[in-house]
Amino acid sequence: MVAIYQLRNVDFATLWTLVPASVAFWVLFFAYYFAAPLSEFAIFRRIWTLPASGFPALLGKLVSNELLLGYLGEVYFYTWARRNAAITNAPFGAIKDVSILSALTGNLFTLILVVLAAPLLGELHLHFSANAFIWSTVFVLVTSMVVLLFGNRLFTLPPRELWLVSGIHIFRIVAKTALAATMWHIMLPAVPLGLWLLLSALRQLLSRLPFLPNKDVVFAGLAAFFVGQDTQIVDAMTLMASLILAAHLCVGICVGGYELMRGSHRS
């Protein structure tokens, strides 16, 4: 209901004119949206021999995390795994390890971006506190170091599986960064793809920094600085946010209907 309420101020008539007619855009959009659940399906397929019926549960996990509360999706997926007779291994440890490694690889990718982008951010006047940026980076670094130091106590999966899961997470992060940049480029083809790759990477950086306020405003400032087309940038970002929100709502409805059908069949 909260997600639907957020749509009240969206000018759908204006956004509709911005929707690309290119088939390539929609192929990339669906690849971008389903990258996370597909990568997790590959992971849990390896760990548990996850059946195909687990993919809707992973979609429900994604929607729960994005629309309701972070990591609520893990609770949803854990509950599903406990009810599923095909999952023979203890599900909590595997879900915990996969979630920790997802956060860790995201943090490490963010730290690399911080090093690459720090000189650039220092030259731009984006009206956010330097202290917030520094403390956000310190927080990401400390949490990553804690995980690395206490990894033997935190993780339950064997080392080989942990490396495999980390590799899949890294591939997902890089792929989503490239997919996002390509979608931006299709919407605004006058902007070089290289600039969109930089902006996509910077957006990934900003999304991982916890103490940085007004992340969308900061990203809009970066985009406007590089591209110089403020109105088009804002419209394009609004369009992408609206499409992703609409996808979450549609997927959530479909997963809910699927679970109701399965429940009725069981009874």
N, C-alpha and C positions, 0 to 999 in steps of 0.2 A: 504493500500500500504506500509505503514511503517513496519507493522508486516511481510509482505511478504519479504520486503527488508532485515529484520533482519535474514532471513533464509539463506542468501547468503553464510555465512561462516560455515554453519553446514555440517559436514561430515556425510551424511546420510548413507553411506555404513558402517561406523564404528558403528553408532548408531543402525543400523538395527540388527547387531549381538548381541546387548545388550538387545533387546526387549524380555521380558520374554514370554515364550510360555504358561505359566500357565494361566488357565481360571480364577483362583482366583484373579490374578493381575488385569485383565481387569474388573472384577466385582467391585473390590475395586476402580479402577481408575474412572470408570463411577460414582460410588457412591460418590467419592471425588469431581468430577467435578460438578455433579448436586446437591450437598448438599446445596449450597447457593440458587439457584433458587427454589428448592423444599421446603426449609424452608420458603422462602418468599411467596411462593404460599400458604403454610399452614397459614401464618400470614394474608395475604390479603383475603384468602378464609373466614377466621373468621371475618375480619373487614368489608369486602364489599360483601361477598358471591361471590367471584371472579369466573367467569366462566372459563372453561377449555381453552378458547381462550386467557386467560391472561398469560398462561405459556410461549408461544413463546415471549410475550412482556418482561417477566422476563428474558428469555434467552438473548434477545436483550439488556436488561439493563446490564447484566453481561458482555457481549462482549464489549459494549460501555465503561464500566468502566475500563476493563482490557486492551483493545487495543488502545483506543483513549485518554480519559481523565477521571480522577477520578471524580465521581459524575455526569458526563455527562449522565450516565445510568439512574440516577434519573430523569433528564430532559426528557429523552426518554420515560420512563415509565409514567411520569406525563402527557406528551402529549398524549400517548395512552389512559390513563384513562379518560382524558377529552373528547376524541372522542368516548368512549365506552358508549353506552346508559345504559348498565347494571350497571354501577357504579353510584349509586344514591347519595352517600355521597360526600362531598367536598374532592377531592383526595389529595390536597396539604398538608393538615395537617397530614393525615395518613402517607403519604410517608416521610414527614419530621420527624415525630416521630419514624418511623421504622429505618430510616437512623441514627438518633441521638443515638437511643438505640443500634444499631449495633456497632457504634463507641465506645459508653460508655462501653458496655460489653467486647469488644475487648481490650479497655484500661485497664479495671479492671483485666482481665485475664493476660495482659502483666505485670501489676504491681505485681501480685502474682508471676509470673515467675522471675521478677527482684529480688524480695526478695530471692527466692530459688536459683537463679543462680549467684547472686552477688559474693559470696565467690569463686565459681568456676571460673568465668570470671577474677577475680583478680589474680588468680594463673597462668592463661595462658598468653602467650606472643603472642597476636594476632595482634599487630601492629596497634591498633586504639586508639585514644585519650580517656583517662578516662573522660576528661571534656565533650566530645561529648556524652558519655554514660550517664553521670550525667544530663546534660542539656536535653537530650532526655527524660529521666525518669521524670524530673521536668515538662517538657512540657506536657507529658501524664497525670501526676498527676493534674496539674493545670486545664487543659481542662476538665478533669473528674469532678473536684470539682466545676467548673463553671456550668456544666450541672446539678449537684446535687443541687446546691444552688438555681438556677433559674429554676428548673424543673417545678414549677407551672405555670410559664410564658411561658416556651418553648413548653410544651406538650399540645396537644389538645385532645388526646384520654383519656378515663376514666382510673383511676388507675388499675382496674382489667385487662383491655386490655394491659396496659403498662407492668404489671407483666408477663402476658402471652407471650407477644412479647419478653421480656427479657429472659424468660426461653427458648424459642425456639432458640434465638441467642446463648445462652450459650451451649445448646445441640449441635448446629451446630459447634461451635468452638472446643469443646471437641471431637466430632465425627471426624472432619477433621484432628485434631492432631493425633488421633489414626489411622485413615485410612492412612495418610501419612507415619507414622511409619511402619505400616504393609507392605505397598508397598515397602519401602526401604528394609525391611527385606527379602521380596521375591526376590528382585533384587540381594541382597548380603546376602544370608542366613547364611554365616559364622559369621555374626555380630549378637550378641544377640538382641532380640527384645526390651529388656529394654533400651539398648543404643540408639536405633532408636527412642523410645518414648521420651527420654531425648533430643535428637537432634531435633526431630520434635517440641517439646515445645520451645526449644531455637530458632528455626527458626521463630516460631510465635512471640516470643519476639522481635527478630531483625527486623521483618517486620513492627512492630508497632512503632519503635523508629525513629522519624523524622530526627534527626540531626546526625545520625550515618552513615558515608560514607562507601562505598564498603561493603554493607551488605552481598553480595554473597561471597566475599573474606573472611570476618569474619566467616561466616557459614562454608565455606570450611576448614578454619583453625580449627574450633571446631571439625568438622567431622574427619579431618585427625588426630587430637590429640587423639580422642577416638578410632578410628578404625585403623589408621596407614596404610591405603591402598589408598594413595593419588590419583593415576591414576584411580582406580575404582570408588572412590568417585566423582571425577570430571566428569567422564563419566556418572555415574548414575544421577548426578544432571543435566547434559546437556540433557540426555535422557528425564527426567521428564519435564524439561522446554520446550523441543521441542514438546513433546506429548501434553502438555497443550496449547501451542501456536497453534498447528495444530488443536486441538479441538475447540479453539476459532474461528479460520478461518472457519472451517466446519460449526459450529453452526451459525456464522455470515452470511455465504452464504445461509444456509437453512432458517434462519429467514427473510433475505432480500427477498428471493424467495417467502416465504409464504406471506409476506406483499404485494408484487407485485401482487400475485394471488388474495388476498382479495380485493386490490384496483381495479383490473380489473373487478371483479365480482360486486363491488358496482357501478362502472360506467356503 
